[in-house]
Amino acid sequence: MLTQYMSQYGWNLGDLERRGNLSILRLDPADVMQVIREDYGQIRDTIKSLGAKRFVLDPLSTFNIIVKDPFDRKMSLLKFCEWLRKNDCTTLMTVEAERMPASLNGLGFEEYVVDGVIVLYNLQMRNVRQSAIEILKMRGSKHSRKIVPFIFDNGIRISPDDKLFWQAER
């Protein structure tokens, strides 16, 4: 299903999989704890077999569903992030958040553990929506502090000089 969705943006994930440049693992949330207990078994094996340097975890909220105890959840996430760093794997983790949260999650721990936090917004003004992006945190890097528009157009096109619709009305 993911490969079908991505083809709409000109990304041929199926071809990348066939060439051994990409692997998509779908883990049932009930299996996640077993994978963690097995020192990341299936994830570890796939990263090593591909020689992967990039990893995407979608969604990170699976940890919140599976690991009920807040302390255990934090330790599991911290251990997993350290393991990914040791394996020299740049990682993108997605989290669904409320519309305009004070932090991206209830605890804020995920934001503390990671090196960067990028927020994608689906803003609404009356009957119009606009996609926008903001870099909240990027360790070791100077970055824009603006919320700027973006569109998916055969990839992601960020328009830092364009105004968001509420700025255009001024």
Secondary structure as UniProt FT lines:
FT   HELIX           2..7
FT   TURN            8..10
FT   HELIX           13..18
FT   TURN            19..20
FT   HELIX           29..37
FT   TURN            38..40
FT   HELIX           41..50
FT   STRAND          54..57
FT   HELIX           61..66
FT   HELIX           70..86
FT   TURN            87..88
FT   STRAND          90..93
FT   HELIX           109..113
FT   STRAND          116..125
FT   TURN            126..127
FT   STRAND          128..138
FT   TURN            139..140
FT   STRAND          148..152
FT   STRAND          156..158
FT   TURN            160..161
FT   HELIX           165..168
//
